[in-house]
Amino acid sequence: MQIQIYGAGIAGSYLHELLSQNGFDVRIYDLRSKPDCRCAWGIAYSEAKELYDRIGINLDDYILSKPKEVVINGKIVLKNKNVYIFDRKKLLEDLWRNFKFEKSEADVVVDATGCSRAVLPKIENDVVYCTVQSIERHDLDENIYIHMRKTGYAWAFPLGGRWHIGAGDQSYERAFELVRKLRKVYGIEDRGNECYCKAKIRMLPPSKCKPIVHGNIYGVGEAIGCVSGGGEGNAPSLKCALIFYECLANNALEEYEKRVLEEFWWIEEEHKFVTAVQSGKKFTALRLLPKVVSIESKRSVSQSIRDIKNLLNLLR
Ligand SMILES: Cc1cc2nc3c(=O)[nH]c(=O)nc-3n(C[C@H](O)[C@H](O)[C@H](O)COP(=O)(O)OP(=O)(O)OC[C@H]3O[C@@H](n4cnc5c(N)ncnc54)[C@H](O)[C@@H]3O)c2cc1C
């Protein structure tokens, strides 16, 4: 059986390694000649560490920073548990060194093209947010700094001496505005950037990204909404690639969509929560809050219901 993967981002590259290291006939193709750097460098460490171990990659070799705290709107300070900052670009560059990009007819086609979703049919009522980001030098304590509002947030991620400053919101103007607010709240001066770019991120859960499978085309990663309500897509995209690999290896591709929807139930809950907050449905948001707090306390940052209630009161 021949497998063609489109997109060698975090999901496609990982899937390629799972397949090729286990004897499958797999090809991969990406539009880019170098990996996209983007600001996507926070990762749910324990899950990702285990996943990368499977393809012989030691995630610890790529960790740039283990921030102690997450500070939100300058007022709420949470203990960081599991969000590490990794050198995503270097990890992808190391994988790409062994890839020869090619396209051919295949029995199974994988759309791992992320937000572009270039192979699967378009999503009806797609929701895509705009992000801006830059790398800058600053002398700050190694924490994650966030400035949040109902529709998005700005962040400063430590990269060990350098910082990724960025924001995501419903438009580029709003994202720039958030970055300006972040600078003001934390005293992060605009001293000129080492690099700067714009990108987009899909903000829909898998159940709203159908079709997930179309004929012999299977979506993997952000192409099918493996991004949490808070914009975490790295570890979920890896996990999604692993599910695809397991279904293929067990000759059970017909179970793929069901397994994706089951695995990412928590992403569904987070998106419901975000939608409720954004649309002012306070009662629904409060009902979903304990679940969201419990999910994120396990996978990212220690938090209590009171912390998030306090945060909700700060959001405009
Ligand atoms: C600014 C920003 C910050 C983020 N920060 C974080 C973070 O801190 N932590 C986190 O967990 N997640 C973060 N995310 C989300 C995360 O980056 C994505 O969800 C994740 O990268 C998705 O992985 P993927 O492999 O599905 O897609 P991608 O990583 O986007 O890879 C898609 C690949 O497909 C290629 N491609 C596109 N079109 C075609 C085509 N027609 N043919 C062939 N190839 C094509 C692209 O070049 C790319 O290499 C962030 C996203 C953005 C935009």
The ligand as a Tripos MOL2 file, in Angstrom:
@<TRIPOS>MOLECULE
LIG
   53    58     1     0     0
SMALL
NO_CHARGES

@<TRIPOS>ATOM
      1 C1          1.2730   31.9330   15.7760 C.3       1 LIG1
      2 C2          0.8840   30.5970   16.2820 C.ar      1 LIG1
      3 C3          1.2970   30.2170   17.5410 C.ar      1 LIG1
      4 C4          0.9720   28.9600   18.0110 C.ar      1 LIG1
      5 N1          1.4330   28.6060   19.2470 N.ar      1 LIG1
      6 C5          1.2420   27.3440   19.6830 C.ar      1 LIG1
      7 C6          1.8290   26.9200   20.8880 C.ar      1 LIG1
      8 O1          2.5380   27.6590   21.5550 O.2       1 LIG1
      9 N2          1.5980   25.6460   21.2950 N.ar      1 LIG1
     10 C7          0.8350   24.7900   20.5810 C.ar      1 LIG1
     11 O2          0.6570   23.6360   21.0010 O.2       1 LIG1
     12 N3          0.2690   25.1650   19.4040 N.ar      1 LIG1
     13 C8          0.4620   26.4130   18.9350 C.ar      1 LIG1
     14 N4         -0.0840   26.8000   17.7320 N.ar      1 LIG1
     15 C9         -0.8630   25.8180   16.9630 C.3       1 LIG1
     16 C10         0.0750   24.8180   16.2870 C.3       1 LIG1
     17 O3          1.1790   25.4810   15.7260 O.3       1 LIG1
     18 C11        -0.6430   24.0960   15.1480 C.3       1 LIG1
     19 O4         -1.9010   23.6870   15.5580 O.3       1 LIG1
     20 C12         0.1850   22.9030   14.7000 C.3       1 LIG1
     21 O5          1.3810   23.3560   14.1210 O.3       1 LIG1
     22 C13        -0.5990   22.0990   13.6720 C.3       1 LIG1
     23 O6          0.2370   21.1040   13.1610 O.3       1 LIG1
     24 P1         -0.0360   20.5250   11.6960 P.3       1 LIG1
     25 O7          1.1040   19.6200   11.3990 O.co2     1 LIG1
     26 O8         -1.4070   20.0000   11.6270 O.co2     1 LIG1
     27 O9          0.0250   21.7860   10.7510 O.3       1 LIG1
     28 P2          1.2680   22.7420   10.4660 P.3       1 LIG1
     29 O10         2.2790   22.6270   11.5370 O.co2     1 LIG1
     30 O11         0.6870   24.0650   10.1620 O.co2     1 LIG1
     31 O12         1.9160   22.1450    9.1480 O.3       1 LIG1
     32 C14         1.2750   22.2070    7.9110 C.3       1 LIG1
     33 C15         2.3300   22.0170    6.8240 C.3       1 LIG1
     34 O13         1.6290   21.9010    5.5680 O.3       1 LIG1
     35 C16         2.3250   22.6370    4.5920 C.3       1 LIG1
     36 N5          1.3980   22.9460    3.5110 N.ar      1 LIG1
     37 C17         0.4420   23.8980    3.4520 C.ar      1 LIG1
     38 N6         -0.2130   23.8270    2.2770 N.ar      1 LIG1
     39 C18         0.3430   22.8010    1.5840 C.ar      1 LIG1
     40 C19         0.0940   22.2240    0.3020 C.ar      1 LIG1
     41 N7         -0.8520   22.7020   -0.5110 N.pl3     1 LIG1
     42 N8          0.8590   21.1740   -0.0890 N.ar      1 LIG1
     43 C20         1.8440   20.6990    0.7050 C.ar      1 LIG1
     44 N9          2.1130   21.2020    1.9350 N.ar      1 LIG1
     45 C21         1.3730   22.2380    2.3600 C.ar      1 LIG1
     46 C22         2.8700   23.8340    5.3490 C.3       1 LIG1
     47 O14         3.9770   24.3900    4.6590 O.3       1 LIG1
     48 C23         3.2780   23.2060    6.6850 C.3       1 LIG1
     49 O15         4.6120   22.7480    6.6810 O.3       1 LIG1
     50 C24         0.1970   28.0710   17.2200 C.ar      1 LIG1
     51 C25        -0.2410   28.4660   15.9620 C.ar      1 LIG1
     52 C26         0.0940   29.7230   15.4860 C.ar      1 LIG1
     53 C27        -0.3640   30.1460   14.1270 C.3       1 LIG1
@<TRIPOS>BOND
     1     1     2 1
     2     2     3 ar
     3     2    52 ar
     4     3     4 ar
     5     4     5 ar
     6     4    50 ar
     7     5     6 ar
     8     6     7 ar
     9     6    13 1
    10     7     8 2
    11     7     9 ar
    12     9    10 ar
    13    10    11 2
    14    10    12 ar
    15    12    13 ar
    16    13    14 ar
    17    14    15 1
    18    14    50 ar
    19    15    16 1
    20    16    17 1
    21    16    18 1
    22    18    19 1
    23    18    20 1
    24    20    21 1
    25    20    22 1
    26    22    23 1
    27    23    24 1
    28    24    25 2
    29    24    26 1
    30    24    27 1
    31    27    28 1
    32    28    29 2
    33    28    30 1
    34    28    31 1
    35    31    32 1
    36    32    33 1
    37    33    34 1
    38    33    48 1
    39    34    35 1
    40    35    36 1
    41    35    46 1
    42    36    37 ar
    43    36    45 ar
    44    37    38 ar
    45    38    39 ar
    46    39    40 ar
    47    39    45 ar
    48    40    41 1
    49    40    42 ar
    50    42    43 ar
    51    43    44 ar
    52    44    45 ar
    53    46    47 1
    54    46    48 1
    55    48    49 1
    56    50    51 ar
    57    51    52 ar
    58    52    53 1
@<TRIPOS>SUBSTRUCTURE
     1 LIG1         1 GROUP 0 **** ****
